[in-house]
Every structure is written in C-alpha cells, then in structure tokens.
Amino acid sequence: MWEVGKRFRAVHDALSRDNYELAAYHWDKIRITIKNGYLKRPARRADAEAILLNTTWAEVNEAFGTRDAGKAWAAFDKARNACMACHVAESVPYMNNQHLFDLSRPSSKTK
C-alpha cells in the first residue's frame, strides 16, 4: 500500500518536528487507507483489524495526543512493529526489507 508508506514517513517527519497534530492527521489517514485497501482485498481484512486497527491504532493515536515526545516515539515504534507483523501474517515478509522500516527517532531528539 503505497499511500500507507508515504503517510507513515510523513508521521515520522511530523514527530521529528514535534508536530503531533500533523502526525495524528496522517495516522488517521493511514487507518482510512487500510480500510479502503481491504475493501479491494477482503482476505486481508482479518489481519489488518486484528494486528493494527482494533487495538494498536487507538493506542498510537492516544499517544500522539499526549504531545509527549517519549510516548509519541514509543507509539511510532509500536505502529512500525504492527505493520511489520501484519506483513509477516499476510505472507509478504519481504515488504519489511525496505528503508521505510529503518525509520526511528532522530538522535537529536533523545534528550
């Protein structure tokens, strides 16, 4: 899902600037895009919901809402891990071998 990847990178960029509102905006669009995606591919719905949408999505969204850098970056890691777990569950683990999944908290923000 090309758009999910682009928006995931946009979440990272927003968090790097402490722009929690923008991170939450893109995070919401990721949810919508995933839902639209499984309308086209219904067999992917169960894993998308179980691994990301039914629990992780709300937890990450809540963390972004705290405007706390530590919580927001921990939530970003949780989101990345959920995405990667879903790829494995959907038998496409090769999707995890791309630069997008190397994104992490910038070293200048480790205070």
Secondary structure, DSSP 4 states (H G I P E B T S, - for coil): -HHHHHHHHHHHHHHHTT-HHHHHHHHHHHHHHHHHHHHH-GGGHHHIIIIIITTHHHHHHHHHHTT-HHHHHHHHHHHHHHHHHHHHHTT-GGGGSSGGGG----GGG--
